[in-house]
């Protein structure tokens, strides 16, 4: 029996524009560490399928505006869904889309989901001017053993 798998969705045009017109890096496993460790602050845009997470395209439009208005300049990078999902537990990402801020390899914090402009800008400014902090505890989803089976207790 063959199981059909859904093909990966194409990158949304507004995410492509973020790379092509606004200079965001498109990261993969090979380029991730060097980008994150480079000097200065950076925003990592954790993307997902825009059909499932419609706010992905909104954040793709808002991110360059936030970069232009922020108290400190920061580099931008796009993590496609497979890489975003692989790195989510490391940075404590629980909601998509997410912006993860780093400085020279150290974590500054996250902004998850869509926000009002004032709230976004205040959060970005607090992160890019703030101190680095330890990475959050890794959250690993756990399923109960024997879930759905009868118990003798």
C-alpha positions as CSV (number, residue, x, y, z in Angstrom):
1,X,0.0,0.0,0.0
2,X,1.3,3.4,-1.0
3,X,0.7,6.4,1.3
4,X,0.5,9.7,-0.5
5,X,2.4,12.5,1.1
6,X,1.5,16.1,0.6
7,X,4.2,18.0,-1.2
8,X,5.9,20.8,0.7
9,X,4.2,24.1,-0.1
10,X,6.0,26.6,-2.2
11,X,7.6,29.5,-0.4
12,X,5.0,32.3,-0.2
13,X,5.8,35.2,-2.6
14,X,6.0,37.7,0.3
15,X,8.6,35.6,2.0
16,X,10.6,35.4,-1.3
17,X,10.3,39.2,-1.5
18,X,11.7,39.5,2.0
19,X,14.8,37.7,0.8
20,X,15.1,39.3,-2.7
21,X,14.1,42.9,-2.0
22,X,15.0,43.3,1.7
23,X,18.2,41.3,2.0
24,X,17.0,38.6,4.4
25,X,19.2,35.5,4.3
26,X,17.5,32.2,3.5
27,X,19.0,29.7,5.9
28,X,19.5,26.0,5.8
29,X,21.3,23.5,8.1
30,X,24.7,24.4,6.4
31,X,24.3,28.2,6.9
32,X,22.4,28.4,10.1
33,X,25.3,28.5,12.7
34,X,27.5,31.0,10.8
35,X,24.5,33.4,10.4
36,X,23.5,33.1,14.1
37,X,27.0,33.6,15.4
38,X,27.9,36.6,13.1
39,X,28.4,40.0,14.9
40,X,25.3,42.0,15.9
41,X,21.7,41.3,16.4
42,X,19.6,39.1,14.1
43,X,15.9,38.2,13.7
44,X,15.2,34.6,12.6
45,X,11.9,34.3,10.9
46,X,10.4,30.9,11.7
47,X,8.0,30.3,8.8
48,X,5.4,27.6,8.2
49,X,2.8,26.7,5.6
50,X,0.8,29.9,5.0
51,X,-2.3,27.9,4.3
52,X,-2.2,26.6,7.9
53,X,-0.7,29.7,9.4
54,X,-2.0,32.8,7.5
55,X,0.0,35.2,9.6
56,X,3.2,34.1,7.9
57,X,2.7,36.4,5.0
58,X,1.8,39.3,7.4
59,X,5.0,38.9,9.3
60,X,6.9,38.8,6.0
61,X,5.6,42.2,5.2
62,X,6.0,43.6,8.8
63,X,9.6,42.4,9.5
64,X,11.4,44.8,7.2
65,X,9.3,47.7,8.6
66,X,10.3,46.6,12.1
67,X,14.0,46.5,11.0
68,X,13.8,50.0,9.6
69,X,12.1,51.4,12.8
70,X,14.0,49.5,15.4
71,X,16.3,51.2,18.0
72,X,19.2,49.1,16.7
73,X,19.8,47.6,13.3
74,X,19.5,43.8,13.0
75,X,20.0,41.3,10.2
76,X,17.1,39.2,9.0
77,X,16.9,35.5,8.1
78,X,14.2,33.2,6.9
79,X,14.0,29.6,8.2
80,X,11.9,27.5,5.9
81,X,9.4,25.2,7.7
82,X,11.7,22.1,7.9
83,X,14.5,24.1,9.5
84,X,12.1,26.1,11.7
85,X,10.6,23.0,13.0
86,X,14.0,21.4,13.7
87,X,15.2,24.5,15.6
88,X,11.9,25.3,17.4
89,X,12.6,23.3,20.6
90,X,16.1,24.9,21.0
91,X,14.6,28.4,21.1
92,X,11.4,27.6,22.8
93,X,9.2,28.4,19.8
94,X,5.6,27.2,20.5
95,X,3.6,29.3,18.0
96,X,4.1,30.1,14.4
97,X,5.1,32.4,12.8
98,X,7.8,33.4,15.2
99,X,10.7,35.9,15.3
100,X,13.7,34.7,17.3
101,X,16.2,37.3,18.2
102,X,19.9,36.5,18.7
103,X,23.1,38.4,19.2
104,X,26.4,36.7,18.2
105,X,25.0,33.2,18.9
106,X,23.3,34.1,22.1
107,X,19.5,34.2,22.6
108,X,17.7,37.4,23.2
109,X,14.1,36.2,23.1
110,X,11.1,35.5,20.9
111,X,8.0,37.2,19.5
112,X,5.4,34.7,18.5
113,X,2.3,35.2,16.3
114,X,1.0,38.5,15.0
115,X,1.0,41.7,17.1
116,X,-0.2,45.3,16.9
117,X,2.5,47.6,15.5
118,X,3.2,49.4,18.8
119,X,3.5,46.1,20.7
120,X,5.7,44.6,18.0
121,X,8.1,47.6,17.9
122,X,8.3,47.8,21.7
123,X,9.1,44.1,21.9
124,X,11.7,44.3,19.2
125,X,13.4,47.3,20.8
126,X,13.4,45.6,24.2
127,X,15.0,42.5,22.7
128,X,17.7,44.1,20.4
129,X,18.8,46.5,23.2
130,X,18.5,44.0,26.0
131,X,20.8,41.4,27.5
132,X,21.3,37.9,26.2
133,X,19.8,35.1,28.3
134,X,20.1,31.4,28.7
135,X,18.1,29.4,26.1
136,X,14.7,28.3,27.4
137,X,14.3,24.7,28.6
138,X,13.7,22.4,25.7
139,X,10.1,21.3,25.4
140,X,9.7,17.8,24.0
141,X,6.2,16.6,23.3
142,X,5.4,13.5,25.2
143,X,2.6,11.0,24.6
144,X,1.4,8.9,27.4
145,X,2.4,5.3,27.1
146,X,-0.5,3.1,26.4
147,X,-2.9,6.0,25.8
148,X,-6.2,4.7,24.6
149,X,-5.7,1.2,26.0
150,X,-7.6,-0.2,28.9
151,X,-5.9,0.0,32.3
152,X,-6.1,-2.5,35.1
153,X,-6.3,0.4,37.7
